[in-house]
Amino acid sequence: MSDLDAIFSPGSVAVIGASTTPGKVGHDIFANILRGGFKGTLYPVNPNARSILCVKAYSSILEIPDPVDLAMVIVPPGIAEKTVGDAIEKGVKGVVIVSAGFREVGGEGLEIENRIVAMCRKAGVRLIGPNCLGVINPMEDVRLNASFSARMPASGNISFISQSGALCTAVLDFAADRDFGFSKFVSIGNKADVDELDLLRYMHADPDTSVIMIYLEELRRGPEFVEAVREITSGGRPMPVLVIKSGRTSAGARAAASHTGALAGSEAVYDAIFEQTGIIRADSIGELFDLAEAFNYKQETALGKMTRKLPAGNRVAIVTNAGGPGILATDVTVSAGLTLAEFQPGTIEALSRHLPSAANLKNPVDVIGDADSSRYERSLEAVISDENVDGALVILTPQSMTNALETARAVVKIARRSFKPILCSFMGIIDVSAGVKFLQEHGYPVYKFPESAARAFAALYRYSRWISRPQAADFQLKHDSARASRIIESCMQQGRTYLGELDSVELLKCYGFNTVPGRLSQSPDEAARIAAEIGYPVALKIVSPQIVHKTDAGGVEINLKDETQVRAAFDLIISNAGAFKPEAEISGVLVQKMAPSGYEVILGMHRYPIFGPLLMFGLGGVFVEVFKDVVFRLAPVNRSSAMRMVTGIQASKLFSGYRGKPEADTAEIERMIVCLSDLAMQHPEIMELDVNPLLVHEKGKGATVADCRIILKSPEMLKQP
């Protein structure tokens, strides 16, 4: 038994605030439960009414003679606290507060909400809301529509979670139009107690749910969410989680001292969470339903179990009776990361036996506009049997000789014999309606447009890759965290929150980063002497707490090969720094041995409230903010996650050797990412960090830190919880 069963499958419900006036929320919620065919017992609570819709009303929940599992609370905030207290005294195990006026308005409303939550948690009672639509369970053994949506959805295997109550009513209407069924449907409002993670865990354990959809605005749990959802999407009982996230472009990246901080806006955090948990992101409500339809596509195995149809690879066959839609599907297929399958000779031979001479036998297969269902059937059977094909898209446009229903039957006949996914696009509305209805009734995905089918197939492939992703053996690492703590503590005692390259290098060395020799100079003579001691060629860099990006200030000179060049570079750097920022405090000029050449990448970290350290990897050097070819992950990460970060940027193909260049030491990049993750996790005082560039040498020769900076939390930030 789950502690949420009392909310989603109650044996009895009390509607506190039930009203006799149609149109009021208290009336409509009571009416929706009553008329929805609720299989339990329903009690209206209203001290000013004898009955509601011919059902005896009670003045208080305490007067109800029988046990009550769920209290639906529809009263103003001013009396909500006492109302919930009475419900707890009655012995309810679940409370849903539909009313608004709590956390979302602040002040007294927030205080009331906090007191209600404390009361519920002390009593072991779960709370949904306040400020929510309610909950719906349309399954036949429950039939609970405890919401102010008049529409009871059809039952199905998809659960829906939403922060927005208003969006829920639109989604229900949209679902009805697409003949979409749900197992659980819930609006969580303020998330005072029950949040997305609670519901994800509950729905994952629900035998009636096979796909979960979420409308998300913001999360309040970070690492715990990532760990739990990763298990949901890829554990012993993998379940797809599909999300639409609002606010994708509402806020840009804030001004920050590090490249990572500048690039890592809040959306980077959510993108990282979705990547690390296997959550599939949709860009619209329509696409969310498209994906849910594809992920709900199952097949019965020989043992009588239902298994989800997922492609083993990304090779797609397209069968169409019109060239234009086939081209559209091809374009979207390729842009979505799929490839057109190359048919084996036997497949082309089979197609040639069944198709007219004008037909295209290569992918996409054009069966010509006069194709009947048998032509579709034979073509689909030929391509889906090909070992080079991982799945198929079937496109039908309504010609005068087209029989959409018979074609749908042919698709189902072939699909039942294969464990490869077959997605359909029956274009149109009226002329293809019989075929669409047949496919929907038999659980086969069908879309109005081929683009939607192709995107859905791509999502299936991404999820297939997620659940079968390789796991690499983790590095065995040893760090000098004690010395790192002493370095950080010393800097903070001196009131320094910006660590220049000298201190940053010492800190990075504690975590296994390879650095180059270097010392601070105060004059051209001293710079020349240091250069001679560490050996040419050298680089010179300005050192100033006020000059973070040294290149922008003309504060870097590299590949200096003799004393004359060093002296001239020292004077030039000091002059440039003074012109760039006259008020800057110049600590000196760092003389550093030139690192061996290599691929320039960036490693970074920015710490977020709730979520913790967000790691960044990408193309480095001066191009990091030009191309922004970077990926993000929340720490901690293991080697497998680091591998996916390295291959996740567009420039990753360069590392395999490009136009005669040597293959990069990607194993060392992976190790450095894991070391950075450890550094960030073990030292919460670090707020931002950039290693840019990290010069990655050829395979087997490691990587060298060429420049770095670290920013510590301010004293005010350290006082915050």
ZAVEX-418211 format. One record per residue (C-alpha): y, z negated, x negated; residue in one letter. Coordinates in steps of 0.001 Angstrom, whole numbers, plus 524288, in hexadecimal, padded with zeros to 5 digits. Example, Ala and Ser with C-alpha at 12.3 -4.5 7.8 and 13.67 -1.06 7.14 Angstrom:
7EE6C7E1887CFF4a7FBDC7E41C7CA9As
//
This chain:
800008000080000m80DAA803577FB51s819A27FB2A7FE14d81FB48077E803DCl8150E8096F80E12d81C94800AC81770a827C080A79816D6i820348174181795f814568131181F8Bs81858807258277Dp8105380209832B5g81CA57FD4E8398Bs82B2B8002383889v837087F8A583D40a843988007883EB5v84E5C7F66583CF9i85ABA7FC0484295g853FE804D684C59a85E25809E0855F0s85E1680DFF8642Dt868518187186167t863368260C85E04p869DC82B95851FBg86AB981E9084B12k8623181D3483F03v85B63811338447Cg8578F81881850BFh853718250484A39d84AE981E9A83FE9i843E0816BD84A52f8425F822F3852B9a83D3D82AD784737n832C1820C384432i82F0981FAC85282l82EBA82E3485571r828A2831B684862g81BD182BDD84CCFg81B9C81FE9843DFf80DB681A95843A5k811E580C6F841DFg819DF802F084A0Dt828938047D84B8Bl832707F9C984E91y840F77FBCE85164p849DB7F08084D65v857037EF6B85442n85C867E27A85993p864857E9D6863B8n859DD7F238869C3a84E207EF5587250r847417FBF486E7Es8490F8084B8668Ci84321814B386C3Al83AE880C528755Bc835AB803F086A2Ev8385F7F56B86AF5k842DD7F13486156a843897E477859D0y84FD47DD2485632s84A937DA14848A5s83F357DE608404Ai83B057D02D84048l838607D11384EF1e82E4A7DBE784D82i8213C7D55485086p818D97DDB984790d819357E079838CEp822DC7EAC4833F4v8207F7F2F7827C5d82D207FAC1826A9l83B187F76C82A70a8445F802D982C70m851F37FCF782AFAv85D5E803F883160i868157F9B1831B3v875577F83C82ACEp875887F24281D24p87BD37E5E68225Dg86F857E1EA829C6i8657B7E935821ABa862F57DDB98189Ce85F177D49E823C3k857807DF9282A40t84F497E1E781E1Ev84D947D33F81C81g848097D25B82A47d83EF67DDD78276Ea839D67D72B81B33i837CE7CAAC822EFe830327D2A282CE8k8272A7D72C82215g82A777E58F820A7v825D77EC408142Fk82F777F77E8146Eg83DCF7F967817D1v845798060B81954v854448047D81A83i85A07810D482028v867EA80B8582199s872A180EF7817E7a87DAA806AE81263g876C38000F80706f876728039D7F886r87CC2810BE7FAF8e8898880A5C7FF7Dv889647FF867F541g88F7C7F22E7F6E9g8897D7E9BE8016Ae87FFA7F48A80533g87A2C7F4627F77Dl879407E5957F791e872197E5AD804A5i868997EFF47FFA9e865C47E81A7F366n863117DBCE7FB47r859F67E33680474i8527F7E8E57F8EBv850FE7DB827F2AFa84C037D6117FF8Em8421C7E1078013Cc83D137E0267F34Er83B3F7D1817F456k833137D3A98009Da82B7D7DF387FB12g8311A7E86F8055Cv834207F68C80182r841167FC69805B0l8454380A8D8076Ai853BC80D8B8086Fg85DD48099980C90p86568815BB81098n859AD81E7D812D0c853898278F81CCCl846EE81FC081DF1g83895822FE81BFDv82F3B82CB682222i8206682D35821C5n81BAD8388982A4Bp80D36836AD82721m8051D836178337Be80069828258319Ed80E6A822EB8307Dv8186382C3D836C5r82459824668327Fl831D682A9083381n83A3981ECE82FF8a8465B826D682D7Bs8520A82C5B8348Bf84CA183A1083352s847D883EAA84093a83E35847D4839F6r830A0842CB836C5m82B9084BE582C34p81DE98516882C01a813E284A098240Es8103B84F5E816CBg80DC484BB2808A3n81B9584B6A80356i8240A83F358021Ds832D883FCE80170f83C2C835BE7FB92i84ADE836EB7FD15s856B182ED77F970q85E7E835EB803D9s85BB68332A8121Fg8640B83E6E816F6a85C89847F280E5Cl84FCA843278144Ec8532984818821D8t8565F8558A81C5Da849B58558F81492v841DF8521A820B3l8481685D5682819d8457F8667C81CA6f83761861CC81BECa835368645882A61a839BD8725C828A9d82FE68744F81D9Cr824E086D198249Cd824DC862FB819D5f81D618562D81B35g81F80848CD81509f8175B83CC2812A7s822CB833A680FC6k8316E835CD81144f83B6582BA480D15v849E1829F280AB8s84CB481EF68010Bi85B7D81DCF8020Bg860E0813357F925n853AF810597F2CDk8565F801CD7F38Da847ED7FEDD7F185d83E8B80A497F312v84266815D47EA7Dd83CC3822FB7E681e8332C81D2A7DCDCl82D8B813BE7E6E1d82BC081F007F04Bl82613828207E611l81BBE81E137E2BEr818C281BD77F115y817D182A447F459m80F9D82D257E865h8059D8237C7ED91a806A5828DD7FB67d7FA7F830F97FEC2p802948390380861d80C5683D757FDF5t809EA848407F405s817E484C5F7F0AFv82459844347EFD7i83204849B67F1CBm83E62842267EE39i84CD2844057F0AFy852E183C2A7E597l860CB837E37E2EAe85EE582DA27D852e8547E824EC7D26Al855D7816837CF73r849998153B7C729r847A081C577BA55g83BFE81A997B116p833B2814557BBBFe835FB820237C46Ff83231829A67B9A1v825A0822857B64De8213B820D37C465a8244982EA27C902v81DD4834B97BD1Er8115D82DEB7C170e81331832A47CF74i814D3840EB7CBACt80A42841997C14Cs80149835D27C215g7F3EB8347F7C835g7F8FD8399D7D549r8040B842F67D1BBp80DD6845217DC9Cm8196784E847DBE4p826DF8488C7DD8Av83182852317E16Dl83FC984E567E0CCv84D07853947E45Fi857A584C4B7DD11k865A984C5B7E1E2s8719E84BC57D910g86C788553E7CEE7r87A0A85A357CB62t882A984F637D0D1s886068497A7C3ADa886E984F737B64Eg8835A848A97A9B5a88CF083E237A60Br894FD83E79799A8a88CB18388F78EFFa88CD28363D7806Ba87F8883C7177E3Es87A68849FF7813Ch86F8C8438C78903t8791983BDA7915Bg8810384814793FCa8752584FE879845l86D838453379F2Da8739B844327AC9Ag86CBE83CDC7B77As8655F8491F7BB73e85F36849977ADFBa8595E83C457B103v8536D8411E7BDBAy84E9C84DB17B7A1d847F88457B7AD34a841E683CAC7B780i83C9C848567BF00f8372084E737B299e830BB841C47AE47q82AB483EB77BB73t8262584C2E7BFB2g82F5A84C2F7CB5Fi8322B859FA7D03Ci8409085C297D346r8453E8650E7DE2Da852ED86A9D7DF22d853F086AAF7EDF9s84DBE865177FA30i847AC872547FCDDg84178872DE7EF74e83CB7864D97F10Al835028690C7FD10f8305E875677F640d82AB786D527EB35l824B3863497F452a81DD186E267FB9Ae81808873427EEEBa813EE865EB7E9E3f80D7A8627D7F6C2n804A186E727F504y7F6B0869847F355k7E8CC86E6B7F327q7DC0C867BB7F68Ce7D2C38666E7EB13t7C404867F87EB71a7C314859267EC9Fl7CBA88591D7F8BAg7D7C0853B27F20Bk7E524859C67F321m7EB6485DF87E662t7F906863537E3F9r7F9B3871937DFF3k8009D872667D2E4l8010E87E0F7C9ABp7FA2C87C977BCA2a804928852B7B65Ag810FD88CB27B946n80B3F89A637BB2Dr80E7C89F407C8DBv809D78AB027D075a8129F8B0AC7DB07i80D528B8897E679v817968BEE47EF16t819618C9E37F8E9n827718CC6F7F4B1a82CE68CF537E738g83A048C8617E8A3g834B48BAE47EC12p82A988BC787E160g835678BEB27D77Di83CE08B2D37DC96l830BB8AA837DB5Ea82E838AFBD7CDA4t83C4C8AC2F7C96Fd83B5B89E4E7CEA4v82D9789CCD7C956t831DD89FEE7BB88v83E7F898027BC38s836CB88C3A7C138a82E4188BDF7B517g822C3893887BA92l81D2C8A0637B5CDt817948AC247BCB6l808FE8AC677BA5Ca803598B8057B31Fe7F7698BC7C7BAAEf7EA608BEDB7B444q7E5268CCE07B4E8p7DB208C8EF7BF1Fg7E5D88C3FE7C823t7ED768D0A77C730i7E1018D84A7C9C9e7DE428D0167D5F4a7EC398D2207DACDl7EB1D8E0D07D8BBs7DF278E13E7E1A1r7E6368DAC97ED05h7F4578DF517EBE6l7FA648ECAE7EE78p7FEAF8F5067E314s80D0A8F1B07E569a80A728E3287E3A0a80E448DBF47D744n802068D6567D0F9l809378CE3B7C6EBk80FF68C14F7C94An816FE8C0577D2C4p80CDC8C7507DB28v8138A8CFAA7E584d809D18D23B7F078v813D08DB437F73Ci81AD28D8F980412g80FCB8DE0780CC1d806328D3E18077Ba7FD478CD7E81163d7F6FB8C02880FD1s7EAD88C58C8092Fs7F2FE8CBCF7FE81r7F9B08BEBE7FC20y7ECA38B7C17FC3Ce7E61C8C09F7F242r7F1F58C0BA7E950s7F38B8B2087E9C5l7E5078B0097E778e7E5868B8C67DB87a7F1428B25D7D4FBv7EDE08A43A7D80Fi7E0708A6367D1E8s7E6888AAE87C538d7E5208A1087BA1Ee7F2D18A4A47B593n7F8A48A02C7C291v7FC06891E97C567d800FB893FB7D33Cg8071389DE57DC69a812EE8A0A37E4BEl8107F8A8B77F100v81C788AF7F7F6A6i81C8E8B5FA803F8l827BE8BD4880A4Ft8264E8C0D8818B9p824008CF88819B3q820948D5EB826ABs8123E8D6A2822AAm811AD8C8CA81CF9t809328BEA38237An80E798B1AE81E4Fa804348A96282522l7F89C8B10A81FD3e7FE9F8B12281245t8004B8A26481308a7F1FD8A117816AEr7EE4E8A99380B16a7F65F8A0F9801F1v7EFE48949780702v7E27589AC7805ABk7E4BF89DEE7F74Ci7EBF3891417F46Aa7E096889167F963r7D7D188F007EEF5r7E0FB88C2A7E3A1s7E6B487FF07DD8Df7F23C887D27D898k7FEA8885FE7E0B4p802DD891367E971i810A38904F7EF01l815C4899A17F94Cc822E489F3F7FD04s822B38A55380A8Af830668AACC80B47m837138AA8181872g836528A1AF82453i831AA8A7DC83109i828C68B2B682C43d8215B8A9FE822C3v8214E89D9282AF8s812F189E5482EEBa80EA789F89820C3g817CC894C081C58v812C988BA7826E9k804AE88E5C82333f8073B88B61814E2l80EA687EEA81822q8042E87A208216Be7FA0287BD1816C7h802398752180C4Dg805F58810B8043Dy813BB881E17FE9Ap81BDF88CF08043Cv82A3288FE5801BAy83476898CC8077Ck8388389E0B7FA3Ef830C18A16C7EDF9p83A7989A177E55Fe836C188D667EC22s8284F890097EA2Ca82A4B893077DBBBa832378868D7D97Cr827F587E847E080a81D398846F7D80Ef8253E8812F7CBE7a82640873047D067a8177D872787D237l815D9877827C469y81F6786D7D7BECDr81810862997C59By80B13867F97C0E1s810428678B7B301r8152B859B97B52Fw80843853ED7B997i800CB85AFE7AECAs80AD5858C67A40Cr804FC85600796A5p805F884861790F0q807F68473278246a803D283B9577A09a80F758329A77803d8158B8306376ABBf8124A823C576397q81FEE81F4775FEBl8253E81374758C2k833B38102C75967h83C488064875286d842698018D75F1Es8468A7F4A0758E9a84F0D7FB7374ED7r854928044D75968a8585A7F84876150s85F4E7F27D7557Ar867167FF0A75376i86B237FF60761C4i86E947F0E6761E6e876D87F23275591s87E937FD7D75B50c880E27F6537680Em885537EA0776110q88F7D7F26F75A3Bq893F87F77376778g88F3D80541764C0r8893280CC677005t88A1481A2A76983y8807881BB775E58l883A3826AF75524g879C982DFC74D47e877D7823A4742CDl873A7818F574C2Bd86CBB822727554Cs86472827CD74A33v8600E81A2D74657e85C508176975463l854D182424755E7l84D66821BD74941k847C88156E74F85c8413481E6A75971y83B7C8287575043g8464D832AB74FF5f8478483A207433Dn8556C839D173DDFt85C6383EE6731C5v86317836B072742p8718F8345B72909g87C9782AEB72593r88A93828A5729D5l8959582CF7720DDs8A3F982933720E1q8A96C8337C7179Fs8A6A3841097124Bp8A25783AF77055Dd898C5831D670C0Ee893A783CD371496a8912A8453D70893a88A3283A0470190r881538375370D4Ei87E44845C870EB0a87A158467670080a8715183AA070235e86A4483F2870E99i869A984D5270A48g86F9385A0270F04y871348604E71898p877ED8561C7211Fv87F37854E272DDEa88BB284D2273056l88ECB846FB73D91k89A5883F4B74294i8974E831387466Dv8A00382BB775128s89D35823E075D74p8A74782C1776495q8A198839457609Ei8947D83A8776754v8925184938766D2h8954484BE875884k8941685AAB7591Ct89EC285B8476373d8A7E78547C75A06a8A4D285D3974E66g89E5D8514D74888g892108579274305v8900C85FFC736F9e8824A864077332Fi87AB186A3E72821n88422865CE71D7Fl87E5A869827104Ek88732863B8705DCd8919A8598B702DFe89D03862BE70566t8982C865ED71315q895E6857857160Bv8A3AD8537671202r8A9DF85E69719D3a8A15B85B68725A9a8A51084CF172532f8B3A084FF7725A1d8B1C285A2573057l8A9C185109738F2i8B3B1845F5737D7i8BEBD84F6673AFBs8B79C85530746B9n8B44C847C274C29a8C26B8436674B39g8C70C84F8575241a8BC8184E6A75CB7f8BF068401975FF8k8CA4A839F07585Fp8C75582C5675DAAe8B92682CB275946a8B46A8223974FF4e8AE03829367448Ai8A2EA8216A73E69s8A06282BA373407g89882837EC731D4v889A9837D07320El8834D83F32726DDv875B08434E72AEBq86B2D84B86724A4k868E78583072BE7m85CA2857E4733FFa852D686304732D4p8555586DCA73CA3s84E8086DC0749B9g84F8586FFF75843y85AF08684D75DD6e8575085FC776972v85D748540176FE1i8576F84714773DEl85F8B83E3277C63g85F7D8327878548m8686F82D5F78FE8h8659F8209A796EAr8671B820087A5B2y867808143C7AEA9p85ABD812A07B62Fi8541181E157AF80f85592819FC7A14Ag855B58232E7958Ap85663831B579887l85194839A778CF1l856498475C789D6m8507E8521878176f8558B85FD177F79g85BB786A2C7772Cl864F08631776DF2g870168651E76497g87D0386A4576983v87621871B577467f87141865F777C11v87C7E865F9785CAe87DF3874CA7857Ev8703387857789DEf86C6886AFE78F78k85E3586E6378CF3d859678607278E86v84F568588979615v84F6584A4479A1Ef8453283FA779C04r8461C8314079F10l840DE828317949Da836A68242679187p82FE4830F378E5Fv822E283346787AEn81EDC83EBD77F4Dr81A7C846DB78AFAs827EB8458279131s82E46848A57842Aa826138550A7831Em82ADA8596979075r838DF8569978C73m8378285F467807Cv831CA86A8E78855t83B428683D79383g8473C86EAB78D69i849CF87D3F78D22q84AD787D5677E4Ea83D3A877AA77C8Ds837BF8852B779CAk83FA98850D76D20l8375E879E5767EBf82B138823A76795s8312888B1675D60g83ABC895C276112y83D438A25475991r836A189D9574D59g83BC688FAD74D91k831D6884FB74ADFp82BA987D28755CFe832F28707675849a82CF4862F3756BEd82C808603B7655Dt82344854BF76351a82E2984E0775BDBe837BA850B2766E6i82E3A84A4B7703Ae82CFE83E957673Cr83BC383D5376629m83D3283DA6774F8i8334B832AA77672v83A1682AF076B97c8471182CBA7728Al840CD827FE77F23s83BDD81BC377828d849418194E77229l84FE881A6577F63a8460C811B37864Am846018070A77BECq854C18063477A07h85BF1805B77870Dp868D6803BE77FDDe8690E8125A77CCBi870D1819A97871Dm8715382775781A9e86B5482E6277620l86BA283C0077043d863A58419076528v86A1E84ECD76398n865998568575D05p857D68527C759D7l8536F85CF675058l845628607775337v83E6F8666A74793h832A386F3F74732e8259B86A4674C1Ck8209F85EA074464g82DB585BC673DBCk833F7852D7747C9g84214851DB74C1Da84E9684C2A7468Ft85A168459474D26v8665084D3074967a8700A8459F751C6d86F8A83A7B75B7Bc877A3830A876303r87463824CB76B31i87CA981DA87753Fi879B680FA0778D2l87CD6808CF7858Bk88A148025278643s88AA27F36A78772p88E087F50B795E1e8822E7FD9979844m879457F3ED7916Bl87D567E96D79B26k878E57F1CC7A68Eq86B1F7EF6F7ABDAp
//
